[in-house]
Amino acid sequence: MKTGNQEDLRRYLESEYQVKVSKVAISKRKKTKPFLFAFTPEGKIIMDQTAKALINDGIDKNAGRSSNKRLNPPESTTESKPESNQDEDKDKVLQEYISGKKQVTLASPSWILRRYKEFQQAEKERIANQKAEKELVNFNVTADTVFNFLRPFRDDCLEIGKRISAIAFQSGSKRGAQKVIDDEVQRIFKSRVGTAFKFDDELKKKIIEILRTSLQRQ
């Protein structure tokens, strides 16, 4: 997966799609239609996904493009509105369909059907990308969360000798000392997990619980 900045995206469009787009055109699209741009969690632009969305949105319409790659040859008319005005009019009409003021049907103009389908595809990709970003895990945050959960175990275990050495010594036998130590270890585990007889299952539930909480905070 290629990533980069706006300048990298401009070069990617030219190399992969033979579409020469100005810096201003890309910056304008990013400002007016940010949903067309897919980003990594670090904020870098995802080249392939963003390029497809921009092409579907028609960024190549007025861009330089090699003749053998041109999808729609220019229409020749004797009298027509300036091309910029035509684009504005089409955008207004398209927004009426997108907003629901007009319903898209098979009788709608072909360019509406095409643009509306492209918009829906771009929207699906944007939603899928957002969902993927939410599912990504911040490794450092998760590691800190798990460590903070395990740290009390470590501290309690390091203090076992201080707490029970005298009691174990006074038990009078090796078996008695072992029981004192085992009881203390079980007490530590149960105090952190909270169940007496199913420690493994409850520990797993506890870990899942703290990880889920960590993900919700990220």
Secondary structure as UniProt FT lines:
FT   STRAND          3..4
FT   HELIX           6..17
FT   STRAND          19..20
FT   HELIX           23..32
FT   HELIX           34..36
FT   TURN            41..42
FT   STRAND          45..46
FT   HELIX           47..56
FT   TURN            57..60
FT   STRAND          64..65
FT   HELIX           67..69
FT   HELIX           83..99
FT   TURN            106..107
FT   HELIX           110..135
FT   HELIX           139..158
FT   HELIX           160..170
FT   HELIX           174..193
FT   HELIX           199..217
//
